[in-house]
């Protein structure tokens, strides 16, 4: 009898037995693993179904995850959909989702949750995103750019070019006279319309300032990174979005507050400011402008108001003083005759008197002065 039985070109039967035994053990292990995997998957599915039922069928079971979806944690200020930690955040309750609906935005549903796709593909067009943020009650950041004045530029034209108001550029750049801006000057241009406001006393708040200008307290606080009711110290500057300057201030800065008191031809024989007196030769301050014109030229009120004084003065000769709003008073001197009377209400069509050379005068002219709360102001900067 042979000691070894050789088959398949010298392969022994003992070797074949080892091979078959190895395959048997492998298949047995694979079958057991598959059975365990299927059982575990079934258990996970059952657990997930139970959780979904408990959470109302939504996979967004954590409020923190719902808020950070697409990076919206910063933008969602209206969190009415978040009833408590762990509350459901349905897509329909999200103001961002509502704004995106029908505008090409990505549906913020559980179907995209956990996707590895590029986040950029989820974001809508910039205009849609901006509208969504506004709809959500959140406001954009206030930023500034610089603009260089070019030939032909006017404040109003520049403001319109940037979608702002004249008031905004005047306020932000502290412009005192718009006619004084020059080619080559640089001005700051904010990203939204509004004006700067400086608190007058301690205790003012973003809400109280917004109420003063009849604008949104929420927006005012958000743009300045303040709490609506947070107390501010006197001298605090804040940007008040959508606010306007008062009419008088705007007219002052634009040089449109007063009308010229002479409608006939004239020339300025002496300007406002320091000068050498034609009578004493000493350096004195001239608190108005001298407007040389023929005698008996009509003198009109430069602004509506009430005559508070009319008579004769040793220096100003026949004169009239008119009180106006906002602390302004105007003086008209050296007239040959006076028509207005004390207590009379006047407007820019009212003749106060006529050009003359009464009082301390070197020839027919009108001395015209403007005072604001008792301080002399250059009339040329205020009239059109």
Secondary structure, 3 states (H helix, E strand, C coil): CCCCCEECCCEEHHHHHHHHHHHHHHHHHHHHHHHHHHHHHHHHHHHHHHHHHHCCCCCCCCHHHHHHHHHCCCCCCCCCCCCCCCCCCCHHHCHHHHHHCCCCCCCCCHHHCCCCCCHHHHCCCHHHHHHHHHHCCCCCCCCEEEEECCCCCCHHHHHHHCCCCHHHHHHHCCCCCHHHCCCCCEEEEECCCEEEEECCCCCECHHHHHHHHCCCHHHHHHHCCCCCCCCECCCCEEEEECCCCCHHHHHHHHCCCECCCCCCCCEEEECCEEEECCCCCCEEEECEEEEECCCCCEEECCCCEEEEEEEEECCCEEEEEEECHHHEEEEEEEECEECCCCCCEECCCCEEEECECCCCCCCCEEEEEEEECCEEECHHHCEC
